[in-house]
Amino acid sequence: MICVLVVIACARNAAAHSAPFSYIDLVQRADRIDGSVVVHIFDAAHDLSINAPGRLLDPAFLETQRVALEALLSARLDIKADGRLLVPEWTGAEAMPAQQGVRLRFRLQAARPGSLILHPIVFPYDPLHQTFVNVYEGDTLRQQFAFSVKTGPRTYYAGTRQGTVAVMRTFVPSGIQHILIGPDHILFLIGLLLFGGGWAALVRIVTAFTIGHSITLSLAALGVVSPPTRLIEPAIALSIVFVGADNLVRGHGRDVRAWIALVFGLVHGFGFASVLREFGLPREALGWSLFSFNVGVEIGQLAIVLVVATLLAAIRRWSDAIGYRVAYAGSVIVIAAGSYWFVERVFFPA
């Protein structure tokens, strides 16, 4: 009998809070953002220590709790405009008996920001609680997000010139950082440059590599082709081994480094795309974010090429024999590093 009573009590509690959700609307105006947040009375009562949640549906009682509820939510909305934290100016509250909820309206002082960084964890006490956010530009719904205690910040980029600038400020540095902290990509490029050649030959190599990785980066980021990482990472390592080996056996034969850069650039593009997917592509600015990341990769790549090619050219001008030895030893190092990465990625994947 006691077990039955416990089950019934649990069922009643569950029924009292059958929808652990909150809803936020953000409407971007020319000079501000108008917002509203709808919360379930069960959640609000829990965090305000109110024993009878239904009392919040009484307008008079809600008014006595309004300031406390606004203070509670102010710290949890976590909305930033172009990196600046916005403090809500609360403009009113109303009971919603049909939804068993309360709606609070607010205003944010932000005139057409390029980006909004959102991380509203409205009721962290409940791991199942979700907060749904609708972002509008005027009367047009532009994007929807869902947040829980396990969800990190999400960024909305406005469909304006400021939004485009915000996208580029985010993704160009990300592309530069990725190529500069990727030792396998850097070593592949160095391997292609070791035996030098005129600047025209170097331009062909860089252009071919750019074309190759741009194609697969775009296809993978857009979800057209998405080979598994367990295949791509060893293939990148093999491409490094191939470049080093080609340097040692090519001798004075035909220079095919541009073709090597093009073919293996296709493989490296999938590697870039895996990072970009983890970073997150904003749906409303997909083209600009992809373009900006690629531009960042090219800037980082050109910086590497200019430094390495200039240094190698200086060594060869000083002594052609020493330049050859550096190229030969560098190729051996390239093969050794690529072989190490291949074994590690095939037999000891992270």
N, C-alpha and C positions, 0 to 999 in steps of 0.2 A: 504494500500500500504506500509506504514511504517513497519507494522508487517511482511509483506512478505520479505522486505529487511533485517530485523533483522534475520529472520529465515535463509535466504540465507547466510548472513554473518557468522552466527554460524555454518552452515553446512560446509562452506569453512574452517573455523578455525579447525573444527573437522577433516576434511579431511586432513588438513595440518599436523596433528599429530594423525594419526589413530592408531599408535602403540606405546603406552607409555611404552616401554621396553628398558632395557639395558642388555648386555650379557658379562659375564666375563668367560674366560678360564684360568685355573691354571694347568700348566703341571709340575709335580714334576720330577726333574732331580737328578742325583747323588749328585751334589754340589750346586743346586740352584732351584728356581722355576721360570719358564718362564710364563709370563701372558700377556693377552690382554683384553681390554675392548672396547666394541662397544656401542656407544651412538647415539641416534637420534639427528639430527641437530637441531630440534625444542627445545629439552631439553637443549642442549649445548648453543644455542643462547639465550635462556631465562636467564640462569644463568650468561652468559657473557655479557648480555645487548646488544646483536647484533640484530638490527631491521630486517635484512633480513637473515633468517637462511640459505638460499640457498648459501650464500657467503662462507660458511664453506666447500662446495664441491669444491671450487677453491683451488688447492694445494698451490698457492702463498699466498692467504689470510689465509688459515689454518695454514701455517707456522708462520704467525704473531700472531696467537692466541694460538699456541701450548703450550707455557710456561704457559699462564694463565689457559688453560684447564687442563694441567697436575697438576698445583697447586690446582685447584678446586677439582680434583678427588683424589689427594693424601690423603686429609683429610677425604674422604668418603669411601674409599675401606675397611678400618678397617679389616685387616687380621693379625691374630696373629699365630705364630708358637710356640707351646709348651708354650703358655702364653706370648710370647715376640712379641710386636707390630712390624710389618715389614713395612719399608719405601720403597716404590717402586722407582726403578731407571729407569726412562723413556728412552726408546731406539728408539722411532720414532712414527710418526702418518701418517695416510693415509686416504684420502677421499674414501667413498664407495657410489658412486652416485646411484647404483641400489637399495641399501637399505636405501637411504636417511640418511646415517649415517657416523660416523667417527670412525676409529679403532685406538687405541693407544696401543702400546706395552710397556711392562715393565719387569723388572727382580727383584726378591726378593732374598736376601741373606739368604737362609735357606737350609741346607744340610739334606735332608730326615727327616723332623720333624715327631715326633710320632703323633701329632695332629695339625689341623688347626682350629682355631676358627674364624668363618666368620660372619660379620655383615655389609655388604655393602649396605648402603642406598644412592644410587648414586644421586638421584634427589628428595630430601624430600619435595620440594615445591608442588609436585603432589601426592596426596594420592592414586591415581590409578596406579602410576608408579610401575613397578616390575623389579627386577634385577634377572636374571637367571645366576647361577654359575655352571660351569662344572669343576669337579676336575679329573685330569688325573694322573696316575702313568705311566710315559713313554708315550706310545701311547695308553694305555688302559683307557677308560673312567670308573672311579670308582664310582662316585656319582654325583647327580645333586640336586641343591637347588633352591628355589625361595624365594625372599625377597621383602617385601614392608615396608612401614613405621610402620605397625602393627606387623612386624615379629621380634622376638628376635634373639639373636646370635644362630648360629648352629655350631656344631663341627663335623669335619671330622677326623676319625681315620685311619691312614695309615695301609695298610696290611703288616706291617713289625713287627719285634720284638719291635722296638720303639713304634709302634702303639699299640701293645698289652700292653706294660708297661704304656702308656698313658691312655688306657682304665681302667686298674686296679687302677691307681692313682686317677682316677675320681670316679669310681663306688664302690670301697672298702670303702673309707671314707663315701660315701653316704649311704651305707648299715649300717655302724656303727652308723652314725648320726640318721638314721631313727628308729632303735630299741631303741636308748638311749633317743630320744625325744618322743617316743610313750608310754604314761603312760598306755594305755590299754594292750599293749603287755607285758610291764614290770610287771604289776599287775597279768596277767595270769601266768607268769613264777613264780612269788613269791608265788602265791596261790598253785602251784604244789609243791613248796619246803618247805612249812610251817611245815609239819609234818616230815620233814627230812628223815631219812633212811641212809643206807650206801652209799658210793660213787658209788657202782655198780648200786644201784637203781636210783641215780641221773643221772648217765650216760645213763641209759635206757630211762629216761624221756626226757633228752635233745636230745638224738638221735632220739626218736620217734617224737618229735616236729619238729626237723630239717627235717626229711623225709616228714612229712605231709606238712609243708609249702613250702618245695622245689618243691614238685609235683605241687601244685596249682599255685605257683609263676611262674613256667616255663610255664604251660599251659596258664595262663592268659596273661603273658607278650608276648607270641607268638601268641596270638589271637585265640587259640583253644577253650577256655572257658572263658567267660567274664561276670559273673553275675553282676547286677547293684549294685552300692555302697549303695543304700538305703536298700538293703537286707543284704549286707555283714557287714556293720558297726553295725547294731543292733545284728546280729548273733555273732559278736566278743564280744559284751557286754554280751550276754547270756552265752557265753562260760566262761566268768569270774564268773558270778553268779553260774554256774554249778560247777566250781572247788571249790569255797568257800563252797557251800552246801555239796558237796561230802566230804570235809574235816570234816564237822560237823557230818555227819551221818555214815561215814565209820567205825569209831571205830577201832577195831582190826581185821576187816575183810581183805579180800584179797586186796592187793595193786594193783589197776587198773589205777594208775596215768599215766603210760606209754601209755596205750590205750587211755586215755582221751587226752593226749598230741598229739598223732597221729591223732585222729579224729578231734579235734579242731584246730590242726596245719593246716589242710586242709583249714579251714575257714580263719585263720590268713594269710595264703599265699596269698589269694585274696586281703587282705588289703595291704600287701607289694606290690603287683603288681600294685595297683592303684597309689601308689606313684611313682613307677618305670615308669609307662606309662607317668605320668606328667613330669618326669625328661627327658624322651626321650631315646629310645634305638637306638644306631647307627646301621643302616642296615648292614654296611660293617663289623661290629664287634659284631654281635648280640650274638653269643655264649659266647664270652669273657666278654661282658658287663653284661650279665645275671649271669654268673658264679661269676664275681667279686662282684656284688651287694649281691649275696647270701653269699659269703665269709664274706663280711662286716657285714651282719646281724648275722652270726654265731659268729664272733669275739665279737660283742657287746653283744650278748646273753650269751656267755661264761663268759664275764666279770661280768655280772649281777649275773649269777649262782654262780661263785666263791665267790663274795662278800657276797651275801645273805646266801648261804649255810654255809660258814665259820662262819658268825656272829651267825646264828641260832645254829650251832653245839657248839659254845663257850657258848651260853646261856644255852643250855641243860647240858653241862658239869658242869657249875656252879651250876645249880639247875634244876633238871628234872621237878619239879612242875612249876617253873616259865617258863620253856621252853614250857610246855603244855599250860599255860595260854596265852603266846605270840602267839602260834599257833592258839588257839581258838579265841582270840581277832582279830588276823590278818585275820582269815577266815570271821569273821563278817564284817570287814572293806572291804574285797574283795567283799562280797555279796552286801554290800551297794553301793560301787562304781560302780559295774557292773549294778546294778538296776538303778542307777542314769543315767548312760550312755545309757542304753536301752531306758528309758523314753525320754531322751533328743533327741536321734537319731530317734526315731519313731515319736514322737509328735512335736518336735521342731528342725527339721533338719536345718543345716546351709544353 
